[in-house]
Amino acid sequence: MKKILLTLLLASPLAWAEQDHANMHDHSHEGHLHDTMVDGKNLDVSAERFDAFMNELTNVNVAVVSVKGMVCDFCARGIAKTFEKDKTVQKIDVDLDNGKVLIAYSKSKDINYSEIEKKILSNGQSMSDLQILEI
Amino acid sequence: MGIYKIIILVFLMVFNADARPISYSGGTTIMYKSDTFNDSIYLHYSPTYKYSIGLERVKNKFYKNTENYFRFTYLVNRKNTDISQRNLYFQSGVLVDDADGFFYGMHGDWETRRWFSGFGYKDTKNTFGQDYTDQYIQLGVAPYVGDYGDLHTWIMIKTKKNSLTNTQSTYPELKFFKGPTLVKFGYSDKTEWDLHLMYRF
């Protein structure tokens, strides 16, 4: 019975993704995909939003960027435009409510903190945190 | 300028930030503004988020003439927090064909996703030998907080004063923006329509 349950769990794309998140707790889906990372930081991305973002995406890693000063649509538009120029970026989503930008990079991309920080800064906002979800 | 105005300006500079006179890096903006004093079309380009350069064609209704300005706007200070952004800008312009005609000033804004405040002060030295100032203060609230890509709406109140026409008016404004397009309009029985259209690309 345990084997069946485990198999079902692994068959779910979400659960499968979590198995690869070596740096995350794989629990708590009460409105959020993962409430707390191993380092104690909150991810604050709604499960619904994340699922919609991940729809039809495969073979990607996701950077969840916390941005300060992203208070309006115009501010965020520049960020989206900047990252869209990167050919390894498959998809971008801006979550104004939580001040997050979700960026899906091709697996081949080595996601770099300072590169993302520089791009955010070049638009006049500042990055306060970066979390990488290996999916 | 009275002490109360100075206090208000300082308050807004310290605690508060307007529509973006500088775009994101590499962004181009075209604006149309119309009020009782001027009609203008302004095109600017922002090489970085720190400054923009542009050309403005202004039809002055008071002098019944048309002038072209080279414009430069510089972001003097910005403070980003998780929930707000505050900006202070220096603005300037010089007539394309006569360096004796120019303007300079400061404007600033502070906004969260719900609240907005802004101010502006501009001193114009024109070629008619009459210098004048424009000042405004603006406060706004978003009746709902939209997500990225939604239609965003702001209900605002603006007080403005022009020393040449010696008019001061306070009136409501509505601001809508969606994607790269912004429309703002207000109406006062003293100064009539105040219209602002903007497209960013």
Interface residues (C-beta under 8 A of the other chain):
Chain A: K68 G69 V71 C72 D73 F74 C75 A76 R77 G78 I79 K81 T82 D93 V94 D95 L96 D97 G99 S122 N123 G124 Q125 S126 S128
Chain B: R20 I22 S23 Y24 S25 G26 G27 T48 Y49 K50 L75 R78 K79 N80 T81 D82 I83 S84 Q85 E111 T112 R113 V145 G146 D147 Y148 G149 D150 H152 F177 K178 G179 P180 L182 R200
